[in-house]
Amino acid sequence: MTDMKRILDAKGYTFFFISAEAKVADAVRLLEQKKVGFLLVMDGERMEGVFSERDVVKLMARKGPTAMDLKVADVMTTSVYHVALRTSVDEVMGLMSEKGIRHVPVMDGKMVVGVVSIRDVVAEVVADREITIKGLENYIVGTDFRN
């Protein structure tokens, strides 16, 4: 069964982060610049929270343009769900579905090593299913699975 390590091995262990002391405007610019929807809020190697496109939308609805001057610390999500490298794709998909989240930090012990998105998880599930289907088709018609 595929796990988060396999996904990160394929996509890379890169993730983007910002300081809790940064302005929301800086976080929004970083989201746009990196073309991502999710930033970790870090203090050195320690994750303090997350900041996402959803946070921006909620904040703009409540505060309007003045929200851009707030600190990330004032608006970040601090209750963060995370998973381990060996967490299965099925477990992560269940967590994302149950909690209504689109990104999840991947931890190795207490250290963040990457982030997976719902897109990463769905792509892996589809690829895995395609391999299974191809294997079954080959079995049914009597050809070798490795073809």
C-alpha positions, 0 to 999 in steps of 0.5 A: 500500500502506498504511503506518504513517503512514496508520494514525497519521494516522487513529488519532493520534500519541498514545502513553503513556510512563513513566520508567524510575525509576518503580515498577512499581505506577505503570506498572500504574496507568497501563496501567489508567488509559489502558486500554492494554497497552503503555507506552514507557519514555522518558528525555526523547525517547529510548526506553529500553525498553517495559513491557507487560501481558505484562511484568506477568504474567511479573513477578507469576508470578516475584516475586509482589506484591513486584514492584510495588515494583521500578523499571520499569528493573529489569523493562522490555524493552530489546530493542525492535523498531520500524518507520518511518513508511513501513513497510508494513502487511504488513511490520509484520504479518510482524514482529509475527507472527515476533517474537510482539509485539503493539505496535510503536513507530513512529519518524521517524528517532530520534524516537518518533512513535507506537505501533501495535498488532496490532489497528490493523494487522489493522483496516487489512488488513481495510479494505484487503481490503474496498476491493479486494473491493468494487472487484472486485465492481464490475468484475465487474458492470460498475459504476464502482469509485468507487461 
